[in-house]
Amino acid sequence: MSNQTNKQKGVAEGIKETAGAAFHTLHSALETTENVAMNALDAAKNTANNLAGNRNEKGQRNHD
């Protein structure tokens, strides 16, 4: 194999590895974003449930 062919294969492998690493980083970032969003929704739901529960304990009507 010529030196030029080896260089081209090396460049192609480098691009492939870089793209793979970038994809992995992006995938991890998306998972982290999803986890943060779901935790925020859970916290909001819990807060709403707690507020509704506090009103019910005081004899106020819960509007479902």
C-alpha positions as CSV (number, residue, x, y, z in Angstrom):
1,M,0.0,0.0,0.0
2,S,1.3,3.5,-0.8
3,N,2.1,6.0,1.8
4,Q,-0.7,8.2,0.4
5,T,-3.3,5.5,0.9
6,N,-2.2,4.9,4.5
7,K,-2.5,8.7,5.2
8,Q,-6.0,8.8,3.7
9,K,-7.1,5.8,5.8
10,G,-5.6,7.4,8.9
11,V,-7.5,10.7,8.2
12,A,-10.7,8.7,7.6
13,E,-10.3,6.8,10.9
14,G,-9.6,10.0,12.8
15,I,-12.7,11.6,11.4
16,K,-14.7,8.5,12.3
17,E,-13.4,8.5,15.8
18,T,-14.0,12.2,16.3
19,A,-17.6,11.9,15.0
20,G,-18.2,9.0,17.3
21,A,-16.9,10.9,20.3
22,A,-19.0,13.9,19.3
23,F,-22.1,11.7,19.0
24,H,-21.5,10.2,22.4
25,T,-21.1,13.6,24.0
26,L,-24.3,14.9,22.4
27,H,-26.2,11.8,23.5
28,S,-25.0,12.2,27.1
29,A,-26.0,15.9,27.1
30,L,-29.5,15.0,25.8
31,E,-29.9,12.4,28.6
32,T,-28.8,14.9,31.2
33,T,-31.2,17.5,29.9
34,E,-34.0,14.9,29.9
35,N,-33.2,14.0,33.5
36,V,-33.2,17.6,34.6
37,A,-36.5,18.3,32.9
38,M,-38.2,15.2,34.4
39,N,-36.9,16.1,37.9
40,A,-38.3,19.6,37.5
41,L,-41.7,18.2,36.4
42,D,-41.7,15.8,39.3
43,A,-40.9,18.6,41.8
44,A,-43.7,20.8,40.3
45,K,-46.2,17.9,40.5
46,N,-45.2,17.3,44.1
47,T,-45.5,20.9,45.0
48,A,-49.0,21.1,43.4
49,N,-50.1,17.9,45.2
50,N,-48.8,19.3,48.5
51,L,-50.6,22.6,48.0
52,A,-53.8,20.8,47.1
53,G,-53.4,18.5,50.1
54,N,-52.9,21.4,52.5
55,R,-56.1,23.1,51.2
56,N,-58.0,19.8,51.7
57,E,-56.8,19.5,55.3
58,K,-58.1,22.9,56.1
59,G,-61.6,21.9,54.8
60,Q,-61.3,23.7,51.5
61,R,-62.6,22.1,48.4
62,N,-60.2,20.4,46.0
63,H,-61.1,21.4,42.4
64,D,-60.1,18.3,40.3
